[in-house]
Amino acid sequence: MRRYSLPQLKLQFLTISLVITSIFGCGSLIYPDVNVDPAKNNIATFRQDAIDCAKAYPVVDSGAHIKQRISCMNLKGWR
């Protein structure tokens, strides 16, 4: 059985924790695709609302635009 030193174990733990956090963190960013109003629940309205939100929140290096666009879509009734 191989023995690991304490710094190696800490590094492995941090690496595994980072991977797990990344997986769950990305999973929470689900882009809404169903509108609560049945009359607006169609592809054309979805595309127009998505374009409007994309124009309102342009791409930034930090990636904050993704959450802002999701919030914008939620305000327009998309869940």
HTML snippet that shows the backbone in 3Dmol.js (N, CA, C, O; Angstrom):
<script src="https://3Dmol.org/build/3Dmol-min.js"></script>
<div id="view" style="width:600px;height:400px;position:relative"></div>
<script>
const pdb = `
ATOM      1  N   MET A   1       0.837  -1.180   0.000  1.00  0.00           N
ATOM      2  CA  MET A   1       0.000   0.000   0.000  1.00  0.00           C
ATOM      3  C   MET A   1       0.882   1.243   0.000  1.00  0.00           C
ATOM      4  O   MET A   1       1.834   1.343   0.774  1.00  0.00           O
ATOM      5  N   ARG A   2       0.558   2.172  -0.865  1.00  0.00           N
ATOM      6  CA  ARG A   2       1.350   3.387  -0.993  1.00  0.00           C
ATOM      7  C   ARG A   2       0.971   4.384   0.091  1.00  0.00           C
ATOM      8  O   ARG A   2      -0.209   4.556   0.396  1.00  0.00           O
ATOM      9  N   ARG A   3       1.955   5.032   0.666  1.00  0.00           N
ATOM     10  CA  ARG A   3       1.710   6.041   1.697  1.00  0.00           C
ATOM     11  C   ARG A   3       1.906   7.422   1.092  1.00  0.00           C
ATOM     12  O   ARG A   3       2.869   7.670   0.366  1.00  0.00           O
ATOM     13  N   TYR A   4       0.986   8.307   1.402  1.00  0.00           N
ATOM     14  CA  TYR A   4       1.048   9.673   0.912  1.00  0.00           C
ATOM     15  C   TYR A   4       1.434  10.599   2.048  1.00  0.00           C
ATOM     16  O   TYR A   4       1.079  10.370   3.204  1.00  0.00           O
ATOM     17  N   SER A   5       2.157  11.637   1.709  1.00  0.00           N
ATOM     18  CA  SER A   5       2.492  12.639   2.719  1.00  0.00           C
ATOM     19  C   SER A   5       1.300  13.577   2.890  1.00  0.00           C
ATOM     20  O   SER A   5       0.410  13.625   2.041  1.00  0.00           O
ATOM     21  N   LEU A   6       1.292  14.306   3.971  1.00  0.00           N
ATOM     22  CA  LEU A   6       0.187  15.216   4.268  1.00  0.00           C
ATOM     23  C   LEU A   6      -0.015  16.266   3.173  1.00  0.00           C
ATOM     24  O   LEU A   6      -1.160  16.511   2.794  1.00  0.00           O
ATOM     25  N   PRO A   7       1.037  16.896   2.647  1.00  0.00           N
ATOM     26  CA  PRO A   7       0.816  17.860   1.551  1.00  0.00           C
ATOM     27  C   PRO A   7       0.200  17.223   0.305  1.00  0.00           C
ATOM     28  O   PRO A   7      -0.613  17.849  -0.376  1.00  0.00           O
ATOM     29  N   GLN A   8       0.589  15.971   0.007  1.00  0.00           N
ATOM     30  CA  GLN A   8       0.001  15.289  -1.153  1.00  0.00           C
ATOM     31  C   GLN A   8      -1.479  15.013  -0.926  1.00  0.00           C
ATOM     32  O   GLN A   8      -2.282  15.163  -1.846  1.00  0.00           O
ATOM     33  N   LEU A   9      -1.847  14.613   0.279  1.00  0.00           N
ATOM     34  CA  LEU A   9      -3.254  14.359   0.598  1.00  0.00           C
ATOM     35  C   LEU A   9      -4.075  15.636   0.522  1.00  0.00           C
ATOM     36  O   LEU A   9      -5.203  15.626   0.030  1.00  0.00           O
ATOM     37  N   LYS A  10      -3.511  16.734   1.009  1.00  0.00           N
ATOM     38  CA  LYS A  10      -4.221  18.015   0.940  1.00  0.00           C
ATOM     39  C   LYS A  10      -4.457  18.424  -0.506  1.00  0.00           C
ATOM     40  O   LYS A  10      -5.538  18.896  -0.859  1.00  0.00           O
ATOM     41  N   LEU A  11      -3.439  18.240  -1.342  1.00  0.00           N
ATOM     42  CA  LEU A  11      -3.570  18.597  -2.754  1.00  0.00           C
ATOM     43  C   LEU A  11      -4.627  17.736  -3.437  1.00  0.00           C
ATOM     44  O   LEU A  11      -5.432  18.245  -4.217  1.00  0.00           O
ATOM     45  N   GLN A  12      -4.629  16.450  -3.152  1.00  0.00           N
ATOM     46  CA  GLN A  12      -5.638  15.565  -3.733  1.00  0.00           C
ATOM     47  C   GLN A  12      -7.032  15.951  -3.264  1.00  0.00           C
ATOM     48  O   GLN A  12      -7.970  15.971  -4.061  1.00  0.00           O
ATOM     49  N   PHE A  13      -7.176  16.254  -1.991  1.00  0.00           N
ATOM     50  CA  PHE A  13      -8.475  16.659  -1.454  1.00  0.00           C
ATOM     51  C   PHE A  13      -8.961  17.944  -2.110  1.00  0.00           C
ATOM     52  O   PHE A  13     -10.130  18.048  -2.484  1.00  0.00           O
ATOM     53  N   LEU A  14      -8.069  18.924  -2.253  1.00  0.00           N
ATOM     54  CA  LEU A  14      -8.450  20.185  -2.884  1.00  0.00           C
ATOM     55  C   LEU A  14      -8.829  19.986  -4.353  1.00  0.00           C
ATOM     56  O   LEU A  14      -9.769  20.609  -4.846  1.00  0.00           O
ATOM     57  N   THR A  15      -8.100  19.123  -5.040  1.00  0.00           N
ATOM     58  CA  THR A  15      -8.402  18.851  -6.446  1.00  0.00           C
ATOM     59  C   THR A  15      -9.773  18.196  -6.593  1.00  0.00           C
ATOM     60  O   THR A  15     -10.568  18.599  -7.443  1.00  0.00           O
ATOM     61  N   ILE A  16     -10.046  17.203  -5.780  1.00  0.00           N
ATOM     62  CA  ILE A  16     -11.342  16.525  -5.829  1.00  0.00           C
ATOM     63  C   ILE A  16     -12.467  17.491  -5.454  1.00  0.00           C
ATOM     64  O   ILE A  16     -13.529  17.479  -6.077  1.00  0.00           O
ATOM     65  N   SER A  17     -12.239  18.314  -4.452  1.00  0.00           N
ATOM     66  CA  SER A  17     -13.250  19.292  -4.038  1.00  0.00           C
ATOM     67  C   SER A  17     -13.538  20.287  -5.154  1.00  0.00           C
ATOM     68  O   SER A  17     -14.692  20.642  -5.390  1.00  0.00           O
ATOM     69  N   LEU A  18     -12.496  20.734  -5.837  1.00  0.00           N
ATOM     70  CA  LEU A  18     -12.672  21.681  -6.941  1.00  0.00           C
ATOM     71  C   LEU A  18     -13.474  21.065  -8.080  1.00  0.00           C
ATOM     72  O   LEU A  18     -14.347  21.720  -8.648  1.00  0.00           O
ATOM     73  N   VAL A  19     -13.189  19.832  -8.411  1.00  0.00           N
ATOM     74  CA  VAL A  19     -13.921  19.153  -9.485  1.00  0.00           C
ATOM     75  C   VAL A  19     -15.399  18.998  -9.117  1.00  0.00           C
ATOM     76  O   VAL A  19     -16.273  19.270  -9.940  1.00  0.00           O
ATOM     77  N   ILE A  20     -15.677  18.571  -7.911  1.00  0.00           N
ATOM     78  CA  ILE A  20     -17.065  18.383  -7.470  1.00  0.00           C
ATOM     79  C   ILE A  20     -17.804  19.714  -7.441  1.00  0.00           C
ATOM     80  O   ILE A  20     -18.954  19.791  -7.873  1.00  0.00           O
ATOM     81  N   THR A  21     -17.161  20.757  -6.939  1.00  0.00           N
ATOM     82  CA  THR A  21     -17.781  22.076  -6.891  1.00  0.00           C
ATOM     83  C   THR A  21     -18.070  22.593  -8.300  1.00  0.00           C
ATOM     84  O   THR A  21     -19.119  23.193  -8.536  1.00  0.00           O
ATOM     85  N   SER A  22     -17.154  22.366  -9.229  1.00  0.00           N
ATOM     86  CA  SER A  22     -17.354  22.805 -10.609  1.00  0.00           C
ATOM     87  C   SER A  22     -18.541  22.102 -11.247  1.00  0.00           C
ATOM     88  O   SER A  22     -19.333  22.725 -11.954  1.00  0.00           O
ATOM     89  N   ILE A  23     -18.661  20.816 -10.999  1.00  0.00           N
ATOM     90  CA  ILE A  23     -19.772  20.052 -11.584  1.00  0.00           C
ATOM     91  C   ILE A  23     -21.106  20.552 -11.055  1.00  0.00           C
ATOM     92  O   ILE A  23     -22.025  20.794 -11.836  1.00  0.00           O
ATOM     93  N   PHE A  24     -21.228  20.711  -9.748  1.00  0.00           N
ATOM     94  CA  PHE A  24     -22.490  21.169  -9.178  1.00  0.00           C
ATOM     95  C   PHE A  24     -22.744  22.640  -9.470  1.00  0.00           C
ATOM     96  O   PHE A  24     -23.896  23.045  -9.626  1.00  0.00           O
ATOM     97  N   GLY A  25     -21.706  23.435  -9.545  1.00  0.00           N
ATOM     98  CA  GLY A  25     -21.862  24.860  -9.847  1.00  0.00           C
ATOM     99  C   GLY A  25     -22.393  25.086 -11.245  1.00  0.00           C
ATOM    100  O   GLY A  25     -23.265  25.932 -11.447  1.00  0.00           O
ATOM    101  N   CYS A  26     -21.890  24.357 -12.199  1.00  0.00           N
ATOM    102  CA  CYS A  26     -22.353  24.500 -13.581  1.00  0.00           C
ATOM    103  C   CYS A  26     -23.751  23.923 -13.762  1.00  0.00           C
ATOM    104  O   CYS A  26     -24.517  24.398 -14.602  1.00  0.00           O
ATOM    105  N   GLY A  27     -24.077  22.933 -13.003  1.00  0.00           N
ATOM    106  CA  GLY A  27     -25.395  22.325 -13.106  1.00  0.00           C
ATOM    107  C   GLY A  27     -26.509  23.240 -12.656  1.00  0.00           C
ATOM    108  O   GLY A  27     -27.659  23.052 -13.054  1.00  0.00           O
ATOM    109  N   SER A  28     -26.199  24.226 -11.835  1.00  0.00           N
ATOM    110  CA  SER A  28     -27.239  25.117 -11.337  1.00  0.00           C
ATOM    111  C   SER A  28     -27.580  26.215 -12.345  1.00  0.00           C
ATOM    112  O   SER A  28     -28.558  26.938 -12.154  1.00  0.00           O
ATOM    113  N   LEU A  29     -26.798  26.351 -13.407  1.00  0.00           N
ATOM    114  CA  LEU A  29     -27.042  27.378 -14.408  1.00  0.00           C
ATOM    115  C   LEU A  29     -27.825  26.804 -15.579  1.00  0.00           C
ATOM    116  O   LEU A  29     -27.304  26.682 -16.688  1.00  0.00           O
ATOM    117  N   ILE A  30     -29.049  26.460 -15.329  1.00  0.00           N
ATOM    118  CA  ILE A  30     -29.895  25.900 -16.373  1.00  0.00           C
ATOM    119  C   ILE A  30     -30.650  27.039 -17.044  1.00  0.00           C
ATOM    120  O   ILE A  30     -31.386  27.780 -16.392  1.00  0.00           O
ATOM    121  N   TYR A  31     -30.461  27.168 -18.343  1.00  0.00           N
ATOM    122  CA  TYR A  31     -31.107  28.245 -19.081  1.00  0.00           C
ATOM    123  C   TYR A  31     -32.601  27.951 -19.202  1.00  0.00           C
ATOM    124  O   TYR A  31     -32.982  26.866 -19.641  1.00  0.00           O
ATOM    125  N   PRO A  32     -33.438  28.893 -18.824  1.00  0.00           N
ATOM    126  CA  PRO A  32     -34.889  28.652 -18.859  1.00  0.00           C
ATOM    127  C   PRO A  32     -35.399  28.476 -20.291  1.00  0.00           C
ATOM    128  O   PRO A  32     -34.934  29.145 -21.214  1.00  0.00           O
ATOM    129  N   ASP A  33     -36.359  27.568 -20.460  1.00  0.00           N
ATOM    130  CA  ASP A  33     -36.862  27.311 -21.806  1.00  0.00           C
ATOM    131  C   ASP A  33     -38.378  27.141 -21.891  1.00  0.00           C
ATOM    132  O   ASP A  33     -38.903  26.851 -22.966  1.00  0.00           O
ATOM    133  N   VAL A  34     -39.088  27.317 -20.776  1.00  0.00           N
ATOM    134  CA  VAL A  34     -40.543  27.194 -20.776  1.00  0.00           C
ATOM    135  C   VAL A  34     -41.129  28.465 -20.174  1.00  0.00           C
ATOM    136  O   VAL A  34     -40.751  28.875 -19.077  1.00  0.00           O
ATOM    137  N   ASN A  35     -42.053  29.080 -20.899  1.00  0.00           N
ATOM    138  CA  ASN A  35     -42.681  30.304 -20.405  1.00  0.00           C
ATOM    139  C   ASN A  35     -43.952  29.956 -19.632  1.00  0.00           C
ATOM    140  O   ASN A  35     -44.674  29.019 -19.974  1.00  0.00           O
ATOM    141  N   VAL A  36     -44.206  30.740 -18.576  1.00  0.00           N
ATOM    142  CA  VAL A  36     -45.387  30.484 -17.759  1.00  0.00           C
ATOM    143  C   VAL A  36     -46.667  30.874 -18.498  1.00  0.00           C
ATOM    144  O   VAL A  36     -47.746  30.374 -18.177  1.00  0.00           O
ATOM    145  N   ASP A  37     -46.552  31.764 -19.485  1.00  0.00           N
ATOM    146  CA  ASP A  37     -47.700  32.164 -20.298  1.00  0.00           C
ATOM    147  C   ASP A  37     -47.759  31.258 -21.536  1.00  0.00           C
ATOM    148  O   ASP A  37     -46.866  31.322 -22.381  1.00  0.00           O
ATOM    149  N   PRO A  38     -48.792  30.418 -21.656  1.00  0.00           N
ATOM    150  CA  PRO A  38     -48.866  29.499 -22.800  1.00  0.00           C
ATOM    151  C   PRO A  38     -48.832  30.200 -24.160  1.00  0.00           C
ATOM    152  O   PRO A  38     -48.356  29.624 -25.138  1.00  0.00           O
ATOM    153  N   ALA A  39     -49.329  31.432 -24.231  1.00  0.00           N
ATOM    154  CA  ALA A  39     -49.339  32.155 -25.504  1.00  0.00           C
ATOM    155  C   ALA A  39     -47.919  32.546 -25.935  1.00  0.00           C
ATOM    156  O   ALA A  39     -47.655  32.702 -27.128  1.00  0.00           O
ATOM    157  N   LYS A  40     -47.017  32.702 -24.982  1.00  0.00           N
ATOM    158  CA  LYS A  40     -45.633  33.091 -25.287  1.00  0.00           C
ATOM    159  C   LYS A  40     -44.685  31.894 -25.328  1.00  0.00           C
ATOM    160  O   LYS A  40     -43.492  32.060 -25.584  1.00  0.00           O
ATOM    161  N   ASN A  41     -45.189  30.723 -25.084  1.00  0.00           N
ATOM    162  CA  ASN A  41     -44.354  29.528 -25.013  1.00  0.00           C
ATOM    163  C   ASN A  41     -44.134  28.953 -26.411  1.00  0.00           C
ATOM    164  O   ASN A  41     -44.664  27.894 -26.747  1.00  0.00           O
ATOM    165  N   ASN A  42     -43.337  29.670 -27.229  1.00  0.00           N
ATOM    166  CA  ASN A  42     -43.016  29.210 -28.577  1.00  0.00           C
ATOM    167  C   ASN A  42     -41.594  29.632 -28.933  1.00  0.00           C
ATOM    168  O   ASN A  42     -40.998  30.472 -28.259  1.00  0.00           O
ATOM    169  N   ILE A  43     -41.068  29.054 -29.978  1.00  0.00           N
ATOM    170  CA  ILE A  43     -39.678  29.278 -30.372  1.00  0.00           C
ATOM    171  C   ILE A  43     -39.415  30.734 -30.746  1.00  0.00           C
ATOM    172  O   ILE A  43     -38.390  31.294 -30.359  1.00  0.00           O
ATOM    173  N   ALA A  44     -40.317  31.344 -31.483  1.00  0.00           N
ATOM    174  CA  ALA A  44     -40.099  32.717 -31.943  1.00  0.00           C
ATOM    175  C   ALA A  44     -39.982  33.687 -30.765  1.00  0.00           C
ATOM    176  O   ALA A  44     -39.090  34.534 -30.743  1.00  0.00           O
ATOM    177  N   THR A  45     -40.872  33.564 -29.798  1.00  0.00           N
ATOM    178  CA  THR A  45     -40.828  34.435 -28.621  1.00  0.00           C
ATOM    179  C   THR A  45     -39.570  34.146 -27.797  1.00  0.00           C
ATOM    180  O   THR A  45     -38.929  35.068 -27.293  1.00  0.00           O
ATOM    181  N   PHE A  46     -39.223  32.870 -27.663  1.00  0.00           N
ATOM    182  CA  PHE A  46     -38.024  32.507 -26.918  1.00  0.00           C
ATOM    183  C   PHE A  46     -36.787  33.133 -27.548  1.00  0.00           C
ATOM    184  O   PHE A  46     -35.962  33.726 -26.851  1.00  0.00           O
ATOM    185  N   ARG A  47     -36.659  33.003 -28.856  1.00  0.00           N
ATOM    186  CA  ARG A  47     -35.486  33.561 -29.546  1.00  0.00           C
ATOM    187  C   ARG A  47     -35.413  35.069 -29.386  1.00  0.00           C
ATOM    188  O   ARG A  47     -34.339  35.616 -29.134  1.00  0.00           O
ATOM    189  N   GLN A  48     -36.552  35.750 -29.530  1.00  0.00           N
ATOM    190  CA  GLN A  48     -36.553  37.206 -29.404  1.00  0.00           C
ATOM    191  C   GLN A  48     -36.178  37.635 -27.989  1.00  0.00           C
ATOM    192  O   GLN A  48     -35.388  38.562 -27.811  1.00  0.00           O
ATOM    193  N   ASP A  49     -36.737  36.969 -26.986  1.00  0.00           N
ATOM    194  CA  ASP A  49     -36.399  37.299 -25.596  1.00  0.00           C
ATOM    195  C   ASP A  49     -34.936  37.001 -25.305  1.00  0.00           C
ATOM    196  O   ASP A  49     -34.279  37.768 -24.600  1.00  0.00           O
ATOM    197  N   ALA A  50     -34.413  35.896 -25.837  1.00  0.00           N
ATOM    198  CA  ALA A  50     -33.002  35.555 -25.625  1.00  0.00           C
ATOM    199  C   ALA A  50     -32.086  36.591 -26.278  1.00  0.00           C
ATOM    200  O   ALA A  50     -31.058  36.957 -25.709  1.00  0.00           O
ATOM    201  N   ILE A  51     -32.454  37.060 -27.462  1.00  0.00           N
ATOM    202  CA  ILE A  51     -31.672  38.092 -28.146  1.00  0.00           C
ATOM    203  C   ILE A  51     -31.713  39.394 -27.351  1.00  0.00           C
ATOM    204  O   ILE A  51     -30.688  40.056 -27.187  1.00  0.00           O
ATOM    205  N   ASP A  52     -32.892  39.763 -26.858  1.00  0.00           N
ATOM    206  CA  ASP A  52     -33.021  40.985 -26.056  1.00  0.00           C
ATOM    207  C   ASP A  52     -32.135  40.929 -24.809  1.00  0.00           C
ATOM    208  O   ASP A  52     -31.461  41.903 -24.475  1.00  0.00           O
ATOM    209  N   CYS A  53     -32.143  39.787 -24.129  1.00  0.00           N
ATOM    210  CA  CYS A  53     -31.327  39.632 -22.921  1.00  0.00           C
ATOM    211  C   CYS A  53     -29.839  39.626 -23.261  1.00  0.00           C
ATOM    212  O   CYS A  53     -29.027  40.155 -22.502  1.00  0.00           O
ATOM    213  N   ALA A  54     -29.478  39.032 -24.396  1.00  0.00           N
ATOM    214  CA  ALA A  54     -28.075  39.010 -24.809  1.00  0.00           C
ATOM    215  C   ALA A  54     -27.584  40.414 -25.141  1.00  0.00           C
ATOM    216  O   ALA A  54     -26.439  40.759 -24.848  1.00  0.00           O
ATOM    217  N   LYS A  55     -28.443  41.223 -25.750  1.00  0.00           N
ATOM    218  CA  LYS A  55     -28.058  42.604 -26.050  1.00  0.00           C
ATOM    219  C   LYS A  55     -27.942  43.427 -24.776  1.00  0.00           C
ATOM    220  O   LYS A  55     -27.071  44.290 -24.673  1.00  0.00           O
ATOM    221  N   ALA A  56     -28.814  43.168 -23.803  1.00  0.00           N
ATOM    222  CA  ALA A  56     -28.792  43.922 -22.546  1.00  0.00           C
ATOM    223  C   ALA A  56     -27.578  43.565 -21.698  1.00  0.00           C
ATOM    224  O   ALA A  56     -27.073  44.406 -20.954  1.00  0.00           O
ATOM    225  N   TYR A  57     -27.101  42.316 -21.804  1.00  0.00           N
ATOM    226  CA  TYR A  57     -25.968  41.850 -20.998  1.00  0.00           C
ATOM    227  C   TYR A  57     -24.918  41.217 -21.904  1.00  0.00           C
ATOM    228  O   TYR A  57     -24.924  40.003 -22.107  1.00  0.00           O
ATOM    229  N   PRO A  58     -24.006  42.041 -22.455  1.00  0.00           N
ATOM    230  CA  PRO A  58     -22.975  41.507 -23.348  1.00  0.00           C
ATOM    231  C   PRO A  58     -21.978  40.617 -22.592  1.00  0.00           C
ATOM    232  O   PRO A  58     -21.926  40.629 -21.362  1.00  0.00           O
ATOM    233  N   VAL A  59     -21.209  39.864 -23.335  1.00  0.00           N
ATOM    234  CA  VAL A  59     -20.242  38.918 -22.765  1.00  0.00           C
ATOM    235  C   VAL A  59     -19.154  39.674 -22.007  1.00  0.00           C
ATOM    236  O   VAL A  59     -18.609  40.664 -22.496  1.00  0.00           O
ATOM    237  N   VAL A  60     -18.848  39.183 -20.795  1.00  0.00           N
ATOM    238  CA  VAL A  60     -17.739  39.707 -19.998  1.00  0.00           C
ATOM    239  C   VAL A  60     -16.818  38.543 -19.638  1.00  0.00           C
ATOM    240  O   VAL A  60     -17.250  37.392 -19.597  1.00  0.00           O
ATOM    241  N   ASP A  61     -15.557  38.847 -19.379  1.00  0.00           N
ATOM    242  CA  ASP A  61     -14.565  37.803 -19.113  1.00  0.00           C
ATOM    243  C   ASP A  61     -14.877  36.979 -17.876  1.00  0.00           C
ATOM    244  O   ASP A  61     -14.533  35.798 -17.820  1.00  0.00           O
ATOM    245  N   SER A  62     -15.521  37.579 -16.884  1.00  0.00           N
ATOM    246  CA  SER A  62     -15.783  36.865 -15.632  1.00  0.00           C
ATOM    247  C   SER A  62     -16.906  35.838 -15.775  1.00  0.00           C
ATOM    248  O   SER A  62     -17.029  34.942 -14.939  1.00  0.00           O
ATOM    249  N   GLY A  63     -17.718  35.954 -16.814  1.00  0.00           N
ATOM    250  CA  GLY A  63     -18.824  35.027 -17.012  1.00  0.00           C
ATOM    251  C   GLY A  63     -20.097  35.441 -16.301  1.00  0.00           C
ATOM    252  O   GLY A  63     -21.076  34.694 -16.301  1.00  0.00           O
ATOM    253  N   ALA A  64     -20.101  36.616 -15.695  1.00  0.00           N
ATOM    254  CA  ALA A  64     -21.271  37.094 -14.959  1.00  0.00           C
ATOM    255  C   ALA A  64     -22.470  37.317 -15.876  1.00  0.00           C
ATOM    256  O   ALA A  64     -23.608  37.320 -15.408  1.00  0.00           O
ATOM    257  N   HIS A  65     -22.234  37.501 -17.164  1.00  0.00           N
ATOM    258  CA  HIS A  65     -23.332  37.740 -18.103  1.00  0.00           C
ATOM    259  C   HIS A  65     -24.295  36.554 -18.176  1.00  0.00           C
ATOM    260  O   HIS A  65     -25.469  36.732 -18.503  1.00  0.00           O
ATOM    261  N   ILE A  66     -23.816  35.359 -17.878  1.00  0.00           N
ATOM    262  CA  ILE A  66     -24.681  34.175 -17.968  1.00  0.00           C
ATOM    263  C   ILE A  66     -25.790  34.243 -16.925  1.00  0.00           C
ATOM    264  O   ILE A  66     -26.961  34.041 -17.246  1.00  0.00           O
ATOM    265  N   LYS A  67     -25.420  34.528 -15.672  1.00  0.00           N
ATOM    266  CA  LYS A  67     -26.432  34.637 -14.619  1.00  0.00           C
ATOM    267  C   LYS A  67     -27.362  35.812 -14.887  1.00  0.00           C
ATOM    268  O   LYS A  67     -28.562  35.725 -14.625  1.00  0.00           O
ATOM    269  N   GLN A  68     -26.820  36.905 -15.405  1.00  0.00           N
ATOM    270  CA  GLN A  68     -27.649  38.063 -15.708  1.00  0.00           C
ATOM    271  C   GLN A  68     -28.657  37.759 -16.809  1.00  0.00           C
ATOM    272  O   GLN A  68     -29.807  38.194 -16.742  1.00  0.00           O
ATOM    273  N   ARG A  69     -28.231  37.022 -17.807  1.00  0.00           N
ATOM    274  CA  ARG A  69     -29.156  36.657 -18.893  1.00  0.00           C
ATOM    275  C   ARG A  69     -30.236  35.708 -18.395  1.00  0.00           C
ATOM    276  O   ARG A  69     -31.393  35.822 -18.799  1.00  0.00           O
ATOM    277  N   ILE A  70     -29.871  34.773 -17.524  1.00  0.00           N
ATOM    278  CA  ILE A  70     -30.866  33.862 -16.961  1.00  0.00           C
ATOM    279  C   ILE A  70     -31.875  34.641 -16.136  1.00  0.00           C
ATOM    280  O   ILE A  70     -33.073  34.371 -16.216  1.00  0.00           O
ATOM    281  N   SER A  71     -31.418  35.597 -15.348  1.00  0.00           N
ATOM    282  CA  SER A  71     -32.321  36.434 -14.550  1.00  0.00           C
ATOM    283  C   SER A  71     -33.225  37.257 -15.461  1.00  0.00           C
ATOM    284  O   SER A  71     -34.409  37.425 -15.171  1.00  0.00           O
ATOM    285  N   CYS A  72     -32.680  37.765 -16.549  1.00  0.00           N
ATOM    286  CA  CYS A  72     -33.461  38.527 -17.510  1.00  0.00           C
ATOM    287  C   CYS A  72     -34.566  37.662 -18.119  1.00  0.00           C
ATOM    288  O   CYS A  72     -35.704  38.110 -18.260  1.00  0.00           O
ATOM    289  N   MET A  73     -34.230  36.437 -18.474  1.00  0.00           N
ATOM    290  CA  MET A  73     -35.229  35.519 -19.030  1.00  0.00           C
ATOM    291  C   MET A  73     -36.285  35.178 -17.995  1.00  0.00           C
ATOM    292  O   MET A  73     -37.463  35.056 -18.333  1.00  0.00           O
ATOM    293  N   ASN A  74     -35.882  35.022 -16.734  1.00  0.00           N
ATOM    294  CA  ASN A  74     -36.847  34.763 -15.666  1.00  0.00           C
ATOM    295  C   ASN A  74     -37.822  35.920 -15.515  1.00  0.00           C
ATOM    296  O   ASN A  74     -39.010  35.698 -15.280  1.00  0.00           O
ATOM    297  N   LEU A  75     -37.338  37.157 -15.648  1.00  0.00           N
ATOM    298  CA  LEU A  75     -38.210  38.325 -15.567  1.00  0.00           C
ATOM    299  C   LEU A  75     -39.225  38.356 -16.725  1.00  0.00           C
ATOM    300  O   LEU A  75     -40.328  38.883 -16.579  1.00  0.00           O
ATOM    301  N   LYS A  76     -38.841  37.791 -17.860  1.00  0.00           N
ATOM    302  CA  LYS A  76     -39.731  37.748 -19.011  1.00  0.00           C
ATOM    303  C   LYS A  76     -40.699  36.564 -18.942  1.00  0.00           C
ATOM    304  O   LYS A  76     -41.498  36.363 -19.857  1.00  0.00           O
ATOM    305  N   GLY A  77     -40.631  35.781 -17.861  1.00  0.00           N
ATOM    306  CA  GLY A  77     -41.580  34.684 -17.662  1.00  0.00           C
ATOM    307  C   GLY A  77     -41.062  33.305 -17.985  1.00  0.00           C
ATOM    308  O   GLY A  77     -41.800  32.325 -17.881  1.00  0.00           O
ATOM    309  N   TRP A  78     -39.799  33.210 -18.377  1.00  0.00           N
ATOM    310  CA  TRP A  78     -39.228  31.912 -18.746  1.00  0.00           C
ATOM    311  C   TRP A  78     -38.714  31.218 -17.491  1.00  0.00           C
ATOM    312  O   TRP A  78     -38.064  31.845 -16.655  1.00  0.00           O
ATOM    313  N   ARG A  79     -38.998  29.951 -17.360  1.00  0.00           N
ATOM    314  CA  ARG A  79     -38.556  29.159 -16.198  1.00  0.00           C
ATOM    315  C   ARG A  79     -37.845  27.924 -16.639  1.00  0.00           C
ATOM    316  O   ARG A  79     -37.402  27.135 -15.804  1.00  0.00           O
TER     317      ARG A  79
END
`;
const viewer = $3Dmol.createViewer("view");
viewer.addModel(pdb, "pdb");
viewer.setStyle({}, {cartoon: {color: "spectrum"}});
viewer.zoomTo();
viewer.render();
</script>
